[in-house]
Amino acid sequence: MTAHWQSWMQRLTVTRPVRRVAEAILRARGRRFLARWDETSPERSQARILLGLVHRAQATRFGIDHDFRRVRSVEDFQRLAPLRTRADLWRAYWQTAFPQLDSVTWPGPLPLPAMLKAPGESAVAPLCLTPALLDANRRALCTALAFVADVRPRQRLLDGQILLLGDAVLPMPGREELTAQGIPLELQAYTEAGIGWNWGERLPATSLTDLAASHLHGNVTCIAGPAGRVERFLQCVREQSGQERVTKLWPNLAAILCVRPAWEPNPVSLTPFLDDKVLVLDVAAQPEGMVAVIDPRHGALRLLSDHGLFFEFVPAEEVNLPSPARHTLARVETGVPYELVMTSPAGLWACRVGCTVAFERRDPPLFRFVEPVALPVQPEAAAPVRKDVAPAPARLPHRRSGGIPATLPGTLVHNPWSAPADQG
């Protein structure tokens, strides 16, 4: 009965009236979100996000070690949580518990982590695709689609098919991959996932060739995926069809969303495959989460300040100091290079990711990537974890948070409203 109901629902969702309703809902949500995002203070959004992340993780081992119960401001967090890399977190917290990382740096239960290596790190360290991180990725995708609907109001994305070329973290087949990549439920009926893709790993050309052959005569309205794979896919389509421009095959192609690693030195150009009516939006991404998306209204990368991640910025001239300054969006200056530091719901706290940015505007926060800074030299990677490894050493006493008590005087219970997380 369940299989029959799902089959009936799938046939219903692809009918023309339902597509029109879904398109109207998508556009209305996009306009409402962009209007609210433009009016929201980025600084207040960032403070609210950080305090929410800290509150959720205060019972984890990392939260106990760093006294998250006493964090009531961004300054408290910066005083208690020092800068780290993902390799540092691996050595200090994840290595002895791997692969069961539940409630180590993020409350569990957690899915099986992926072992990744990012630029500037000397060791391969795990990354958990937590539900909170998926939600942040989902919001980033919806923001990009909202920009497409705003800039191309006459083109209908859901009249055809949104082709998802790959996953930026974990390869999963079919509908599981759509969910893992943060595709909203209302869009899954109009989205098809290609073969999974590991971060930084090239796939055999035959997989892209088969994918191109199956869509030569389809109605593709949007393509999303890693920039290098999008380019190779369009090259396969050109070779099989003999058409110089893929828009000859897909006249309704409205947009291409290119997920680019923030450290990519030579961005891929898709101009040879497209004409001017196709909107190409770059989405800057790290394994830790989505960082920014091109705002076509300004023509620059816009920091995703209200999408579930917290960002800090270290002045480039201080990156090698023992205790560099850590600026929030309220304190950055335009034209000054900063190293990017991310706090992510994947259980990463004040994590240095090896990227350097320079802001062009503060409201909205628009920036560009500049030459990466060199992270402090890390020791060699530790030996593989053994099953008979000794338990973790006793935790060192944590630093006090400026004498602030765990609960306010006269307060019997501590709840999310005890701290003024967001006054706006």
For each residue, the residues with C-beta under 8 A, 3 or more apart:
1: 4 5
2: 5 6
3: 6 7
4: 1 7 8
5: 1 2 8 9
6: 2 3 9 10
7: 3 4 10 11
8: 4 5 11 12
9: 5 6 12 13
10: 6 7 13 14 189
11: 7 8 14 15
12: 8 9 15 18
13: 9 10 18 19 22 189 190
14: 10 11 18 19 189 190
15: 11 12 18 19
16: 19 20
17: 20 21
18: 12 13 14 15 21 22
19: 13 14 15 16 22 23 156 158 159 190
20: 16 17 23 24
21: 17 18 24 25
22: 13 18 19 25 26 158 186 190
23: 19 20 26 27 156 157 158 159
24: 20 21 27 28
25: 21 22 28 29 186
26: 22 23 29 30 145 149 157 158 186 187
27: 23 24 30 31 149 153
28: 24 25 31 32
29: 25 26 32 33 142 146
30: 26 27 33 34 142 145 146 147 149 150
31: 27 28 34 35 146 149 150
32: 28 29 35 36
33: 29 30 36 37 142 143 146
34: 30 31 37 38 143 146 147 150
35: 31 32 38 39
36: 32 33 39 40
37: 33 34 40 143 306
38: 34 35 364
39: 35 36
40: 36 37 44 45 306 424
41: 44 45 424
42: 45 46 303 305 306 329 363 364 365
43: 46 47 328 329 330
44: 40 41 47 48 422 423 424
45: 40 41 42 48 49 305 306
46: 42 43 49 50 74 305 310 311 328 329
47: 43 44 50 51 73 74 328 421 422
48: 44 45 51 52 421 422
49: 45 46 52 53 306 308 309 310
50: 46 47 53 54 74 77 310 343
51: 47 48 54 55 71 72 419 421 422
52: 48 49 55 56 421
53: 49 50 56 57 310 343 345
54: 50 51 57 58 63 68 71 77
55: 51 52 58 68 416
56: 52 53 106 107 132 345
57: 53 54 60 62 63 68 105 106 107 347 349
58: 54 55 63 64 68 69 71
59: 63 64 103 107
60: 57 63 64 103 104 105 106 107 347
61: 64 65 93 103 104 105 395
62: 57 65 66 68 93 104 105 347 349
63: 54 57 58 59 60 66 68 69
64: 58 59 60 61 67 68 395
65: 61 62 395 396 398
66: 62 63 80 81 349 398
67: 64 70 71 80 398 399 400 401
68: 54 55 57 58 62 63 64 71 80
69: 58 63 406 414
70: 67 76 80 400 401 404 405 406
71: 51 54 58 67 68 76 77 80 401
72: 51 76 401 404 419 420
73: 47 76 77
74: 46 47 50 77 78 328
75: 78 79
76: 70 71 72 73 79 80 401 402 404
77: 50 54 71 73 74 80 81 350
78: 74 75 81 312 326 350
79: 75 76 399 401 402
80: 66 67 68 70 71 76 77 398 399 401
81: 66 77 78 349 350
82: 350
83: 314 324 326 341 350 352
84: 88 89 92 349 350 351 352
85: 88 89 120 121 351 352 375 378
86: 89 90 116 118 121 125 127 288 348 351
87: 90 91 121 122 123 125 378 381
88: 84 85 91 92 378
89: 84 85 86 92 93 94 105 125 347 348 349 351
90: 86 87 93 94 95 123 125 126
91: 87 88 95 123 382
92: 84 88 89
93: 61 62 89 90 96 97 104 105
94: 89 90 97 98 101 104 105 125 126
95: 90 91 98 382 385
96: 93 385 389 391 392
97: 93 94 100 101 104 392
98: 94 95 101 113 126 385
99: 112 113 126
100: 97
101: 94 97 98 104 105 106 108 110 113 126 128 347
102: 107 108 109 110
103: 59 60 61 106 107 108
104: 60 61 62 93 94 97 101 347
105: 57 60 61 62 89 93 94 101 347 348 349
106: 56 57 60 101 103 110 128 130 132 345 346 347
107: 56 57 59 60 102 103
108: 101 102 103
109: 102
110: 101 102 106 113 128 130 347
111: 128 129 130
112: 99
113: 98 99 101 110 126 127 128 129
114: 126 127 128 129 169 170 198 199
115: 124 125 126 127
116: 86 124 125 126 127 169 199 287
117: 121 123 124 125 200
118: 86 121 286 287 353 354
119: 263 354 372
120: 85 352 353 354 372 374 375
121: 85 86 87 117 118 124 125 354 375 378
122: 87 378 379 380 381
123: 87 90 91 117 378 381 382
124: 115 116 117 121 381
125: 86 87 89 90 94 115 116 117 121
126: 90 94 98 99 101 113 114 115 116
127: 86 113 114 115 116 169 287 288 346 348
128: 101 106 110 111 113 114 133 346 347
129: 111 113 114 133 134 169 170 180 346
130: 106 110 111 133 134 345 346 347
131: 134 135
132: 56 106 135 136 308 345 346
133: 128 129 130 136 137 289 308 344 345 346
134: 129 130 131 137 138 179 180 181 182
135: 131 132 138 139 182 308 345
136: 132 133 139 140 182 289 290 307 308 309 344 345
137: 133 134 140 141 181 182 289 290
138: 134 135 141 142 182 183 184
139: 135 136 142 143 182 304 307 308
140: 136 137 143 144 182 283 290 293 304 307
141: 137 138 144 145 182 183 184 224 257
142: 29 30 33 138 139 145 146 184
143: 33 34 37 139 140 146 147 293 304 307
144: 140 141 147 148 224 257 281 283 293
145: 26 30 141 142 148 149 157 187 222
146: 29 30 31 33 34 142 143 149 150
147: 30 34 143 144 150 151 281 293 294 295 296 297
148: 144 145 151 152 157 222 254 255 257 279 281
149: 26 27 30 31 145 146 152 153 157
150: 30 31 34 146 147 153 296 297
151: 147 148 279 296 297
152: 148 149 155 254 255 279
153: 27 149 150
154:
155: 152 221 252 254
156: 19 23 159 160 221 252 254
157: 23 26 145 148 149 160 162 190 221 222 254 255
158: 19 22 23 26 162 187 190 221
159: 19 23 156 219 221 252
160: 156 157 190 218 219 220 221 222 250 252
161: 190 191 192 215 218 219 220 221
162: 157 158 187 190 191 192 221 222 223 224
163: 191 192 194 215 220 222 223 224
164: 177 178 181 183 191 192 193 194 224 225
165: 194 197 211 223 224 225 226 229 230 233
166: 171 194 195 196 197 203 225 226 229
167: 170 171 172 177 180 181 193 196 197
168: 181 197 199 226 259 285 287
169: 114 116 127 129 180 199 287
170: 114 129 167 180 196 198
171: 166 167 177 195 196 197 198
172: 167 176 177 180 196
173: 176 177 193 196
174: 177 178 193
175: 178 179 188 193
176: 172 173 179 180
177: 164 167 171 172 173 174 180 181 193 196
178: 164 174 175 181 183 188 191 193
179: 134 175 176 182 183 188
180: 129 134 167 169 170 172 176 177
181: 134 137 164 167 168 177 178 193
182: 134 135 136 137 138 139 140 141 179
183: 138 141 164 178 179 187 188 191
184: 138 141 142 187 188
185: 188
186: 22 25 26 189
187: 26 145 158 162 183 184 190 191
188: 175 178 179 183 184 185 191
189: 10 13 14 186
190: 13 14 19 22 157 158 160 161 162 187
191: 161 162 163 164 178 183 187 188
192: 161 162 163 164
193: 164 167 173 174 175 177 178 181 196
194: 163 164 165 166 197 207 211 225 233
195: 166 171 203 207 211
196: 166 167 170 171 172 173 177 193
197: 165 166 167 168 171 194 201 203 225 226 229
198: 114 170 171 201
199: 114 116 168 169 261 287
200: 117 261
201: 197 198
202: 228
203: 166 195 197 207 208 229
204: 207
205: 208 209 232 236
206: 209 210
207: 194 195 203 204 210 211
208: 203 205 211 212 229 232 233 236
209: 205 206 212 213 236 240
210: 206 207 213 214
211: 165 194 195 207 208 214 215 233 236
212: 208 209 215 216 233 236 237 240
213: 209 210 216 240
214: 210 211 218
215: 161 163 211 212 218 220 237
216: 212 213 237 240 241 249
217: 249
218: 160 161 214 215 250
219: 159 160 161 250 252
220: 160 161 163 215 223 250 252 253
221: 155 156 157 158 159 160 161 162 250 252 253 254 255
222: 145 148 157 160 162 163 253 254 255 256 257
223: 162 163 165 220 230 233 253 255 256 257
224: 141 144 162 163 164 165 256 257 259
225: 164 165 166 194 197 229 230 233 257 258 259
226: 165 166 168 197 229 230 258 259 260
227: 230 231 258 259 260 264 267 268 270 282
228: 202 231 232 268
229: 165 166 197 203 208 225 226 232 233
230: 165 223 225 226 227 233 234 256 258 268 270
231: 227 228 234 235 268 270 273
232: 205 208 228 229 235 236
233: 165 194 208 211 212 223 225 229 230 236 237
234: 230 231 237 238 246 270 273
235: 231 232 238 239 273
236: 205 208 209 211 212 232 233 239 240
237: 212 215 216 233 234 240 241 243 246 249 273
238: 234 235 241 242 243 244 246 273
239: 235 236 242
240: 209 212 213 216 236 237
241: 216 237 238 246 248 249
242: 238 239
243: 237 238 246 248 249
244: 238 248
245: 248 273 274 275
246: 234 237 238 241 243 249 250 253 273 274
247: 250 251 253 274 275 277 278
248: 241 243 244 245 251
249: 216 217 237 241 243 246
250: 160 218 219 220 221 246 247 253
251: 247 248
252: 155 156 159 160 219 220 221
253: 220 221 222 223 246 247 250 256 274 278
254: 148 152 155 156 157 221 222 277 278 279
255: 148 152 157 221 222 223 278 279 280 281
256: 222 223 224 230 253 270 274 278 279 280 281
257: 141 144 148 222 223 224 225 281 283
258: 225 226 227 230 268 270 280 281 282 283
259: 168 224 225 226 227 283 285
260: 226 227 264 267 268 282 283 284 285
261: 199 200 264 284 285 286
262: 284 285 286 291 340 353 355 369
263: 119 354 355 369 372
264: 227 260 261 267
265:
266:
267: 227 260 264 282
268: 227 228 230 231 258 260
269: 272
270: 227 230 231 234 256 258 273 274 280
271: 274
272: 269
273: 231 234 235 237 238 245 246 270
274: 245 246 247 253 256 270 271 278 280
275: 245 247 278
276:
277: 247 254
278: 247 253 254 255 256 274 275
279: 148 151 152 254 255 256 296
280: 255 256 258 270 274
281: 144 147 148 255 256 257 258 293 294 296
282: 227 258 260 267 293 294 301
283: 140 144 257 258 259 260 290 292 293 294
284: 260 261 262 290 291 292 293 301 369
285: 168 259 260 261 262 289 290 291
286: 118 261 262 289 290 291 342 353 355
287: 116 118 127 168 169 199
288: 86 127 309 342 344 346 348 351 353
289: 133 136 137 285 286 308 309 342 344 345 346
290: 136 137 140 283 284 285 286 293 304 307 309
291: 262 284 285 286 303 304 309 311 340 342 355
292: 283 284 301 302 303 304 367
293: 140 143 144 147 281 282 283 284 290 301 302 304
294: 147 281 282 283 299 300 301 302
295: 147 298 299 300 301 302 364 366
296: 147 150 151 279 281 299
297: 147 150 151
298: 295 302 361 364 366
299: 294 295 296
300: 294 295 360 361 366 367 368
301: 282 284 292 293 294 295 366 367 368 369
302: 292 293 294 295 298 364 365 366
303: 42 291 292 311 329 364 365 366 367
304: 139 140 143 290 291 292 293 307 309
305: 42 45 46 311 329 365
306: 37 40 42 45 49
307: 136 139 140 143 290 304
308: 49 132 133 135 136 139 289 345
309: 49 136 288 289 290 291 304 342 343 344 345
310: 46 49 50 53 342 343
311: 46 291 303 305 328 329 340 341 342 343
312: 78 326 327 328 340 341 342 343 350
313: 326 327 328 329 332 338 339 340 341 357
314: 83 318 319 324 325 326 327 338 339 341 352
315: 318 319 324 325 327 336 337 338 339
316: 319 336 337 338 339 356 373
317:
318: 314 315 321 324 325
319: 314 315 316 324 339 373 374 375 376
320: 374 376
321: 318 324
322:
323:
324: 83 314 315 318 319 321
325: 314 315 318
326: 78 83 312 313 314 341 350
327: 312 313 314 315 331 332 338
328: 43 46 47 74 311 312 313 331 332
329: 42 43 46 303 305 311 313 332 362 365
330: 43
331: 327 328
332: 313 327 328 329 336 338 359 362 365
333: 336 359
334: 358 359 360 361 362
335: 358 359 360
336: 315 316 332 333 358 359
337: 315 316 356 357 358 370 373
338: 313 314 315 316 327 332 356 357 358 359
339: 313 314 315 316 319 352 354 355 356 373
340: 262 291 311 312 313 352 353 355 356 357
341: 83 311 312 313 314 326 350 351 352 353
342: 286 288 289 291 309 310 311 312 348 351 353
343: 50 53 309 310 311 312 348 349 350 351
344: 133 136 288 289 309 347 348 351
345: 53 56 106 130 132 133 135 136 289 308 309
346: 106 127 128 129 130 132 133 288 289
347: 57 60 62 89 101 104 105 106 110 128 130 344
348: 86 89 105 127 288 342 343 344 351
349: 57 62 66 81 84 89 105 343
350: 77 78 81 82 83 84 312 326 341 343
351: 84 85 86 89 288 341 342 343 344 348
352: 83 84 85 120 314 339 340 341 375
353: 118 120 262 286 288 340 341 342
354: 118 119 120 121 263 339 372 373 375
355: 262 263 286 291 339 340 369 372
356: 316 337 338 339 340 369 370 371 372 373
357: 313 337 338 340 367 368 369 370
358: 334 335 336 337 338 367 368 370
359: 332 333 334 335 336 338 362 365 366 367
360: 300 334 335 366 367 368
361: 298 300 334 364 365 366
362: 329 332 334 359 365
363: 42
364: 38 42 295 298 302 303 361
365: 42 302 303 305 329 332 359 361 362
366: 295 298 300 301 302 303 359 360 361
367: 292 300 301 303 357 358 359 360
368: 300 301 357 358 360
369: 262 263 284 301 355 356 357
370: 337 356 357 358
371: 356
372: 119 120 263 354 355 356
373: 316 319 337 339 354 356
374: 120 319 320
375: 85 120 121 319 352 354 378
376: 319 320
377:
378: 85 87 88 121 122 123 375
379: 122
380: 122
381: 87 122 123 124
382: 91 95 123
383: 386
384:
385: 95 96 98 389
386: 383 389
387:
388:
389: 96 385 386
390:
391: 96
392: 96 97
393:
394:
395: 61 64 65 398
396: 65
397:
398: 65 66 67 80 395
399: 67 79 80
400: 67 70 403 404
401: 67 70 71 72 76 79 80 404
402: 76 79
403: 400
404: 70 72 76 400 401
405: 70 408 409
406: 69 70 414
407: 411 413 414 418
408: 405 411 418
409: 405
410:
411: 407 408 414 418
412:
413: 407
414: 69 406 407 411 418
415: 418
416: 55 419 421
417:
418: 407 408 411 414 415
419: 51 72 416
420: 72 423
421: 47 48 51 52 416
422: 44 47 48 51
423: 44 420
424: 40 41 44
